[in-house]
Amino acid sequence: MGESVAEATITSWLKDVGDTIELDEAVLEIATDKVDSEVPSEVDGILIEKFFNENDVVQVGQTIGVIQTDGDDNDNSDEDFELPSNEYPQDEESVVEYVNKSIAEAQETVAPLASSEDRFYSPLVKNIAKEEGVSQQELDNIVGSGVDNRVTKNDILNYIQNKGGQTEVTPPKIEAPVLETIQQEKPKSTPTPVIVSGEDEIIEMTRMGKLIAHHMVESVQTSAHVQSFIEADVTKIWNWRNKVKDAFQKREGENLTFTPIFMEAVAKALREFPMMNISLQGDTIVKKKNINLGMAASLADGNLIVPVIKNADQLNLVGMTKQVNDLANRARANQLKPDDIQGGTYTVTNVGTFGSLMGTPIISQPQVGILALGAIRKVPAVIETPEGDFIGIRYRMFLSHSYDHRVVNGALGGMFVKAVKDYLEAWDSNREI
């Protein structure tokens, strides 16, 4: 489901228990805060059990059902395995009870450790807990030292080591710093209740709206957001696009918008400043090899989704235009696939589409930066020439750069957005496409 996705909601089962399923046939539909998609079967077989119902939230890695394949019945022959007759019930009612009990015991045995509503556990931590026999309750009680109090590898190893040295006579000792932390911890503040009158309309948030709201708050609490603003003169780009857009439409069958032009400039700037193309994992910086640009696109219901242009720095303007138009069209038609919204390393959002001059966008985790493109305006401006300065009519726009101040200082954040401005203003008016 992608590195930033920890859970999904089952929206509908397309198959019932007992139904025959073919290879690659859709079994159920799931939804995340990013995209809705179908889950295909990896085998031919029969669906014999479902562990979750519709609208249940499932953690990534959990088993959601069982498909019996043709080989399942032939794995054990009568010669290899024989169930003792005295352990197997004979009457129908006892058989049903016996089977249900066996299924429950099997589920209890293989039930994976799950991330709770407030805590996320990495696959490494889950595997260590499973191998060492740490229960879900014990895991939830471990004090984490990672980001957002996440349990790290060292946390669970220390817990297991201390657990092994404990006896029934000597209870575990809590050091003074831990006691101080517990005493100083403040209770979670409760939101102020809203007074509702009889004339007010109450509207339930959509599932995607709830998830987006949660992730936006989480991003603000995770990253130290700082903004830098700069104004760019895009008169050359405005005039050049008007000159070539009709011929481009006739030749390529594509509409040439400003978005791919801006995306090209951002990709060049990321190549010039690779420390903007990173992620922060605990105290470790992950420097991304590929430049994958997220492109915020609006949906019909008003929500936003961020499809990703993979290896954007390797595309020419024609390729960039085709990628932008394809992702935008499929986003509006709700036809994006999970792979289309995964792997982004930096995001661009066009707030100018809605008439905004500038914005302060929230970073899309685990990225460290996002650029907002303001509306292009026709304004009077000072033009510098070798013969002197004069006032002229120019097309200008604001670029708003939000970045994570934990790892990106003001100098890097400012130089990056200045590089985007320079690439836009140095546009070749005679460029062939």
MARROTI-480971 format. One record per residue (C-alpha): x, y, z. Coordinates in steps of 0.001 Angstrom, whole numbers, padded with zeros to 6 digits, always signed. Layout:
N
XYZ...
% end
This chain:
433
+000000+000000+000000+002998+002370-000015+005416+003573+002655+003039+006143+004183-000059+003921+004298-000584+001915+007502-004235+000926+007170-007167+000678+004791-010948+000461+005073-012883-002399+003467-015642-000682+001501-017247-003778-000045-016727-007507-000544-017206-008501-004184-017171-012208-003301-019046-014217-000653-017891-017283+001219-018194-020269-001116-017753-018251-004323-015242-019421-006912-012446-016930-007627-010178-016783-010669-006618-015498-010826-006500-011659-010872-010251-011430-010260-011250-008668-007809-012210-010025-004392-012957-006817-002471-012703-003045-002638-010632-001031-000172-010118+002650+000485-007372+004736+002063-007005+008466+002535-005245+008492-000846-007188+006272-003260-009943+003661-003626-008943+000414-005320-009768-003247-005845-007782-006140-004371-007302-008954-006918-006762-012616-006071-003291-014041-006591-004629-017600-007078-007549-019624-008432-009726-021089-005688-012745-020771-003425-013253-018113-000743-013829-020132+002441-013536-017456+005126-013628-013684+005687-012031-012227+008824-013329-008663+008403-016617-007049+007420-017403-004000+005313-016332-000660+006864-013764-002431+009083-010345-000741+009264-007536-003225+008582-003836-002745+009279-001369-003360+006449-000063-006926+006777-003150-008422+008396-004908-011456+006888-008364-010517+005634-009566-013865+004297-008730-017405+003200-008856-018762-000345-008717-022535-000736-006827-023684-003819-007023-027053-005576-003761-028141-003994-005073-027625-000449-007015-030894-000514-004091-032940-001820-001379-031805+000570-002107-034581+003064-003214-038010+001919-004992-040552+004126-001740-042494+004408+000175-039460+005724-002443-038187+008178-005213-039897+010091-007424-038133+012636-008090-040359+015660-011717-041463+015600-012133-040912+019315-011247-037195+018941-013598-036481+016059-017331-036001+016885-019859-038105+015035-023191-036218+015202-023884-033125+013055-024248-030613+015904-020972-031674+017487-019210-031525+014117-020246-027869+013632-019129-026993+017160-015818-028812+016631-015087-027011+013348-015954-023569+014751-013741-024194+017783-010848-025287+015541-011179-022165+013383-011237-019917+016461-008129-021591+017857-006343-021225+014508-007232-017537+014279-005990-016961+017816-002740-018723+017002-001954-016808+013815-003513-013454+014727-000813-010877+013904+000249-008102+016203-001544-004988+015025-000992-001271+015255-003557+000282+017549-005550+003403+016779-002984+005674+018431+000253+003727+017821+002002+002407+014749+004444-000521+014917+006975-001201+012171+007193-004701+010646+010586-005190+012372+009115-004456+015809+006168-006784+015120+008465-009617+014036+010651-009252+017140+007566-009218+019366+006168-012313+017660+009441-014265+017910+009951-013347+021568+006348-014023+022595+005481-010411+023458+001697-010010+023575-000276-007137+022053-001034-005781+025529+002648-005807+026486+003572-004098+023207+000998-001349+023785+002457-000671+027257+006071-000205+026091+007202+003433+026312+008490+004381+022847+011466+006677+022243+010844+007284+018527+008900+009985+016708+005353+010341+018125+006394+007896+020904+006777+005042+018425+008372+001855+019718+011800+001374+018138+013922-001744+017767+016008-000744+020806+012871-000133+022893+011496-003634+022396+014928-005290+022766+015454-003459+026077+011987-004513+027199+012676-008168+026352+016063-008047+028123+014572-006505+031277+011638-008888+031117+013995-011875+031043+015837-010636+034139+012725-010107+036250+011530-012506+038928+008265-012759+040785+009906-011517+043985+011627-008428+042518+009286-006100+040622+010721-004023+037767+012360-000790+038931+011232+002482+037385+014024+005027+037168+013492+008613+038305+013529+010155+034788+010669+007856+033758+008685+008834+036830+009233+012511+036047+008038+011967+032477+004876+010266+033696+004173+012999+036232+004733+015816+033754+002638+014296+030995-000376+016475+030333-003785+014985+029582-005076+015352+026066-007165+018471+025643-010772+017873+024686-012268+020009+021905-014788+022656+022880-018285+021318+022211-020233+023011+019431-023615+024420+020369-026141+023237+017764-029502+024929+017269-032540+023435+015633-031920+025405+012427-028371+024102+011901-027629+021357+009410-025404+018508+010561-023312+016933+007780-021327+013753+008323-017729+013965+007081-016844+011570+004301-014469+008705+005013-011739+010304+002903-012375+013678+004541-011861+012187+008008-008604+010508+006981-007277+013647+005288-008107+015707+008391-006264+013204+010587-003158+013203+008387-003092+016998+008097-003111+017377+011893-000498+014629+012183+001742+016391+009650+001564+019708+011520+002410+017920+014778+005315+016050+013135+007080+018697+011022+008227+022181+012007+006569+024084+009152+008318+027198+007804+007408+029164+004675+009410+031185+002151+007735+033350-000509+009074+034702-003782+007534+036386-006834+008380+035237-010352+007950+037022-013676+006435+034481-016089+005728+036846-018980+008005+034898-021337+006225+031645-020474+002794+033244-020892+003596+034584-024364+005434+031414-025463+002553+029148-024459+000034+031310-026338+002266+031040-029412+002695+027224-029428-000372+025770-027667-002555+025403-030787+000163+023677-032803+000942+021452-029823-002730+020487-029454-002951+019642-033153+000265+017604-033181+000087+015783-029814-003636+015779-029122-002881+017208-025683-003702+020519-024013-000509+022365-023020-001168+023926-019598+001194+025813-017300+001447+022874-014853+003977+020736-016799+006136+023843-017380+006221+024518-013626+006825+020824-012876+009841+020834-015190+011324+023806-013305+010732+022139-009907+012382+018906-011092+015451+020866-012247+015638+022670-008895+015422+019369-006978+018290+018019-009052+020272+021154-008152+019330+020906-004445+019082+017151-003663+018740+017781+000090+015180+018950-000613+014467+015495-002061+014743+013663+001275+012718+012083+004076+013365+012062+007831+013150+008727+009628+013777+009202+013339+017251+010741+013512+018206+009452+010062+017944+011325+006753+016927+009251+003714+018240+010885+000547+016000+009818-002340+017619+008710-005576+014583+009322-007793+012739+012616-008194+009044+011707-007989+006803+014774-008060+003415+014672-006354+000788+016757-008141-002188+017797-006026-005418+017309-008021-008978+018120-006985-011726+015500-007030-015391+015941-007855-016356+015828-004157-013975+018673-003258-011257+016520-001735-007680+016512-003000-005572+013589-004141-001873+013581-004994-000890+011368-007963+002845+011042-008546+004951+011694-011659+007772+009146-011399+011321+010185-012418+010078+013640-013376+013587+014963-014048+014002+012464-016893+010954+013668-018852+010985+016262-021597+008166+018801-021776+006049+016611-024083+006380+013629-021752+005677+015793-018716+002534+017195-020342+001201+013737-021174+001877+012532-017603+000192+015564-016031-002905+015348-018239-003255+011577-017823-003035+011684-014013-005361+014696-013760-007998+013093-016018-007890+009751-014192-008050+011531-010821-011244+013351-011841-012712+010043-013121-011713+008219-009907-009618+005775-011948-006245+006123-010191-004502+002949-009052-002564+002549-005766+000744+002719-007638-000230+006123-009074-000173+007778-005638+002879+006067-004136+006526+007013-003888+006296+010808-004023+009425+012666-002855+008219+016287-003250+004781+017825-003892+003481+020760-005941-000013+022220-005465-001585+024877-007710-003601+027129-005395-003840+029662-008214-006449+027432-009862-008925+028749-007278-007773+032375-007593-005452+032408-004559-002370+034623-004826-000383+032429-002441-000836+029744+000205+000883+027973+003096+000365+024300+002216+000869+021458+004705+003719+019051+003971+002766+015594+002723+004533+013166+005067+007156+011744+004949+008356+014430+002511+010051+017613+003738+008728+020207+001291+005746+021342-000776+005470+024233-003265+002268+026239-003827+001804+027983-007177-000224+031194-006969-002460+032746-009600-000795+034423-012585-001653+038147-012567-001161+040946-015096+000425+043742-013043+002539+046897-013521+006180+046181-012680+009606+047751-012837+011627+046391-015771+015404+046722-015651+017222+047226-018982+020727+048392-019984+019132+051684-021040+017486+052160-017617+014415+051169-015648+010833+051640-016796+007315+050518-015852+005665+047832-017955+002799+045333-017850+004063+041904-016784+002612+038526-015869+003725+037618-012357+002950+034955-009732+003896+034077-006141+005661+030837-005209+005044+029680-001614+007490+027095-000285+006622+025166+002922+009444+023033+004316+010368+021005+007391+012627+023185+009528+013928+020142+011421+016156+019268+008462+015758+022170+005991+017100+025523+007172+015991+028890+005852+018956+029195+003505+018257+025917+001702+014502+026523+001639+015003+030008+000207+017657+029016-002349+015475+026176-003631+012437+028342-004364+014764+031030-005809+016126+028387-008215+012574+027580-009369+011983+031308-009982+015245+031621-011950+014384+028652-014189+010957+030155-014945+012279+033648-015687+015080+032305-017906+012578+030649-020255+013666+030507-023890+011034+032350-025919+012245+030535-029078+012107+027068-027544+010956+024320-029909+008640+021612-028610
% end
